[in-house]
C-alpha cells in the first residue's frame, strides 16, 4: 500500500515537471465566469490569472494575441497571461459551438511593486497611482515640490517617459522676499597751503614777486593779499592773510586751509511676493536716455534703468525650506564721470549688484553681499631747498590728504505668506487726506483730520502722523 502511494506521487511529480508551463510567475487570482454573462478581467502585464468556468468549454479564442495569451489547463480552467498594455476579448465556446461568455481582458502595467516602493520612500503622502494604456498616472496632493519630484523620478523607473503628473502641491507656496540695501559712505579731506608775495624797491630797482604751493588763488588774488585783504577768489573753506614792511619791501603771506567731511547714507527695503517657481521683478527708480549711433549715421535713444532692482525666483523645496535664485542691484546716475561724444554729454552710472542662489527657512535671513572699501591718498609738496629751512620752511610747504570709506551690506529675509482680506492691509495714504480751503488758509493745516481705522494693521498705521520735527534740527 505504501509502495503504491509513493509510486503514484512520483508519477504525479514527473507529470508536473514535464508539463508545459508559461514563462511567467504563477497565477495570482482565480476568477469564475458563468454562462450567459459578460465580465471584465484585469491582468497585470507579465503576470497571469487563472480563470475558471462554471461549465465545461470546448474552444477558446483571443481577439489580439499580442495583448494577452491563453492556454487551457482543463475543460473548466483557463490560464491568461498579460503580454502588452491594451484591451482585448476572450471568447469561450462549448462543445456545440455555442457561446458561453465573452470576457473583456484589460492588460495594464503592473504597479503593485511601484505602490509599495512609493509607500516606503514617501510615507504619509496622499498619492494615487493609476494605469493608462502603457503608462502611469499619478494624482493627489503632496506636501512639497521636492517630494512631488521624488515621486515622478520613481515612476520613471517603472514607466520611462510614460508618466502623467496630475499631482498638486499642498501647503503655502507663496514667498515674500524682503531685501535690505544698507550703504554708508564717509569722506574726509584736509589740505594746508601757503602763498608769499613781495613788492617794493630794493637795491635801487623795482621788486615784485609772488608765488605759492598748491594754492587755489590766481595771481590777482595773491596780489590783493599785499593790501591786507583776504582774496575774494579763494575757493578754500579757510584763508588767513598777514603782511608787514621790511624797509622799502612789503611782505604778504596767505595761509589757506581746507577741511571737509561728508557722510552719505543709502537705505532701500524692497518687498516682493511671488508664487513658488515663478520669477518676480521689482524696479524703483527710472530710466535714463542714452543716444546710440546707428550704421546710417542716425542717432537713436535707448533707455537704461536705474534705481533699486530686484529679480528673484523662489522655490518651496520641502515644508518651510525655500530655495532662492536672486539678483539685486542698486544704481544711480553719476554726473562726475560723464562722457562727451559728438556734443552729447552722457552721464555715467554707479552700480552695486549681486547674483546668488541660497536656501533658507521661513523667517531666516542671509547677508548675501558685503563690501568694505577704504581709499587713502596723501600728498606733500614744497619749494625746493626753501621748504627744508627750519621753522620758516613751513611757509614753503603744503600737505593734503583724502580718505574715502564705503560700506555696503545686502540682507535678504524670506517668508511664506498667504493672502488676507483687503481691509486688513494698510496704505501710506490711509492717514493723510487733503485739507479743505478753510483748514489750509485759515488754520494753516496741510492735512485734514478724517475718520481713521482703529483696529488691525490699518489702525496701527493710522496712529502715525506727520507732526513733529523732520530733517535737521539746529539748536
WODATA-V995523 format. One record per residue. N is the residue number from 1. RES is the residue in three letters. BURIAL is 1 if it has 16 or more other C-alpha atoms within 10 Angstrom, else 0. Layout:
# WODATA-V995523
N	RES	BURIAL
N	RES	BURIAL
This chain:
# WODATA-V995523
1	UNK	0
2	UNK	0
3	UNK	0
4	UNK	0
5	UNK	0
6	UNK	0
7	UNK	0
8	UNK	0
9	UNK	0
10	UNK	0
11	UNK	0
12	UNK	0
13	UNK	0
14	UNK	0
15	UNK	0
16	UNK	0
17	UNK	0
18	UNK	0
19	UNK	0
20	UNK	0
21	UNK	0
22	UNK	0
23	UNK	0
24	UNK	0
25	UNK	0
26	UNK	0
27	UNK	0
28	UNK	0
29	UNK	0
30	UNK	0
31	UNK	0
32	UNK	0
33	UNK	1
34	UNK	0
35	UNK	0
36	UNK	0
37	UNK	0
38	UNK	0
39	UNK	0
40	UNK	0
41	UNK	1
42	UNK	0
43	UNK	1
44	UNK	1
45	UNK	1
46	UNK	1
47	UNK	1
48	UNK	1
49	UNK	1
50	UNK	1
51	UNK	1
52	UNK	1
53	UNK	1
54	UNK	0
55	UNK	0
56	UNK	1
57	UNK	1
58	UNK	1
59	UNK	1
60	UNK	0
61	UNK	0
62	UNK	1
63	UNK	0
64	UNK	0
65	UNK	1
66	UNK	0
67	UNK	1
68	UNK	1
69	UNK	1
70	UNK	1
71	UNK	0
72	UNK	1
73	UNK	0
74	UNK	0
75	UNK	0
76	UNK	1
77	UNK	1
78	UNK	1
79	UNK	1
80	UNK	1
81	UNK	1
82	UNK	1
83	UNK	1
84	UNK	1
85	UNK	1
86	UNK	1
87	UNK	1
88	UNK	1
89	UNK	1
90	UNK	1
91	UNK	1
92	UNK	1
93	UNK	1
94	UNK	1
95	UNK	0
96	UNK	0
97	UNK	0
98	UNK	0
99	UNK	0
100	UNK	1
101	UNK	1
102	UNK	1
103	UNK	1
104	UNK	1
105	UNK	1
106	UNK	1
107	UNK	1
108	UNK	1
109	UNK	1
110	UNK	1
111	UNK	1
112	UNK	0
113	UNK	0
114	UNK	1
115	UNK	0
116	UNK	0
117	UNK	0
118	UNK	1
119	UNK	0
120	UNK	0
121	UNK	0
122	UNK	0
123	UNK	0
124	UNK	0
125	UNK	1
126	UNK	0
127	UNK	1
128	UNK	0
129	UNK	1
130	UNK	1
131	UNK	1
132	UNK	0
133	UNK	0
134	UNK	1
135	UNK	1
136	UNK	1
137	UNK	1
138	UNK	1
139	UNK	0
140	UNK	0
141	UNK	1
142	UNK	1
143	UNK	1
144	UNK	1
145	UNK	1
146	UNK	0
147	UNK	1
148	UNK	1
149	UNK	0
150	UNK	0
151	UNK	1
152	UNK	1
153	UNK	0
154	UNK	0
155	UNK	1
156	UNK	0
157	UNK	0
158	UNK	1
159	UNK	0
160	UNK	0
161	UNK	0
162	UNK	0
163	UNK	1
164	UNK	1
165	UNK	1
166	UNK	0
167	UNK	1
168	UNK	0
169	UNK	1
170	UNK	0
171	UNK	0
172	UNK	1
173	UNK	1
174	UNK	1
175	UNK	1
176	UNK	1
177	UNK	1
178	UNK	1
179	UNK	1
180	UNK	1
181	UNK	1
182	UNK	1
183	UNK	1
184	UNK	0
185	UNK	1
186	UNK	0
187	UNK	1
188	UNK	0
189	UNK	1
190	UNK	0
191	UNK	1
192	UNK	1
193	UNK	1
194	UNK	1
195	UNK	1
196	UNK	1
197	UNK	1
198	UNK	1
199	UNK	1
200	UNK	1
201	UNK	0
202	UNK	0
203	UNK	0
204	UNK	0
205	UNK	0
206	UNK	0
207	UNK	0
208	UNK	0
209	UNK	0
210	UNK	1
211	UNK	1
212	UNK	1
213	UNK	1
214	UNK	1
215	UNK	1
216	UNK	1
217	UNK	1
218	UNK	0
219	UNK	0
220	UNK	0
221	UNK	1
222	UNK	1
223	UNK	1
224	UNK	1
225	UNK	1
226	UNK	1
227	UNK	0
228	UNK	1
229	UNK	1
230	UNK	1
231	UNK	1
232	UNK	0
233	UNK	0
234	UNK	1
235	UNK	0
236	UNK	1
237	UNK	0
238	UNK	0
239	UNK	1
240	UNK	0
241	UNK	1
242	UNK	0
243	UNK	1
244	UNK	0
245	UNK	0
246	UNK	0
247	UNK	0
248	UNK	0
249	UNK	1
250	UNK	1
251	UNK	1
252	UNK	1
253	UNK	1
254	UNK	1
255	UNK	1
256	UNK	1
257	UNK	1
258	UNK	0
259	UNK	0
260	UNK	0
261	UNK	0
262	UNK	0
263	UNK	0
264	UNK	0
265	UNK	0
266	UNK	0
267	UNK	0
268	UNK	0
269	UNK	0
270	UNK	1
271	UNK	0
272	UNK	1
273	UNK	1
274	UNK	1
275	UNK	1
276	UNK	1
277	UNK	1
278	UNK	0
279	UNK	0
280	UNK	0
281	UNK	0
282	UNK	0
283	UNK	0
284	UNK	0
285	UNK	0
286	UNK	0
287	UNK	0
288	UNK	1
289	UNK	0
290	UNK	0
291	UNK	0
292	UNK	0
293	UNK	0
294	UNK	0
295	UNK	0
296	UNK	0
297	UNK	0
298	UNK	0
299	UNK	0
300	UNK	0
301	UNK	0
302	UNK	0
303	UNK	0
304	UNK	0
305	UNK	1
306	UNK	1
307	UNK	1
308	UNK	1
309	UNK	1
310	UNK	1
311	UNK	1
312	UNK	1
313	UNK	1
314	UNK	1
315	UNK	1
316	UNK	1
317	UNK	1
318	UNK	0
319	UNK	1
320	UNK	1
321	UNK	1
322	UNK	1
323	UNK	1
324	UNK	1
325	UNK	1
326	UNK	1
327	UNK	1
328	UNK	1
329	UNK	1
330	UNK	1
331	UNK	1
332	UNK	1
333	UNK	1
334	UNK	0
335	UNK	0
336	UNK	0
337	UNK	0
338	UNK	0
339	UNK	0
340	UNK	0
341	UNK	0
342	UNK	0
343	UNK	0
344	UNK	0
345	UNK	0
346	UNK	1
347	UNK	1
348	UNK	0
349	UNK	1
350	UNK	0
351	UNK	0
352	UNK	0
353	UNK	0
354	UNK	0
355	UNK	0
356	UNK	0
357	UNK	0
358	UNK	0
359	UNK	1
360	UNK	1
361	UNK	1
362	UNK	1
363	UNK	0
364	UNK	0
365	UNK	1
366	UNK	0
367	UNK	0
368	UNK	1
369	UNK	1
370	UNK	0
371	UNK	0
372	UNK	0
373	UNK	0
374	UNK	0
375	UNK	0
376	UNK	0
377	UNK	0
378	UNK	0
379	UNK	0
380	UNK	0
381	UNK	0
382	UNK	1
383	UNK	1
384	UNK	0
385	UNK	0
386	UNK	0
387	UNK	1
388	UNK	0
389	UNK	0
390	UNK	0
391	UNK	0
392	UNK	0
393	UNK	0
394	UNK	1
395	UNK	1
396	UNK	1
397	UNK	1
398	UNK	1
399	UNK	1
400	UNK	1
401	UNK	0
402	UNK	1
403	UNK	0
404	UNK	1
405	UNK	0
406	UNK	1
407	UNK	0
408	UNK	1
409	UNK	1
410	UNK	1
411	UNK	1
412	UNK	1
413	UNK	1
414	UNK	1
415	UNK	1
416	UNK	1
417	UNK	1
418	UNK	0
419	UNK	0
420	UNK	0
421	UNK	0
422	UNK	0
423	UNK	0
424	UNK	0
425	UNK	0
426	UNK	1
427	UNK	0
428	UNK	0
429	UNK	0
430	UNK	0
431	UNK	1
432	UNK	1
433	UNK	0
434	UNK	0
435	UNK	1
436	UNK	0
437	UNK	0
438	UNK	0
439	UNK	0
440	UNK	0
441	UNK	0
442	UNK	0
443	UNK	0
444	UNK	0
445	UNK	0
446	UNK	0
447	UNK	1
448	UNK	0
449	UNK	0
450	UNK	0
451	UNK	0
452	UNK	0
453	UNK	1
454	UNK	0
455	UNK	0
456	UNK	0
457	UNK	0
458	UNK	1
459	UNK	1
460	UNK	0
461	UNK	1
462	UNK	1
463	UNK	0
464	UNK	0
465	UNK	0
466	UNK	0
467	UNK	0
468	UNK	0
469	UNK	0
470	UNK	0
471	UNK	0
472	UNK	0
473	UNK	0
474	UNK	0
475	UNK	0
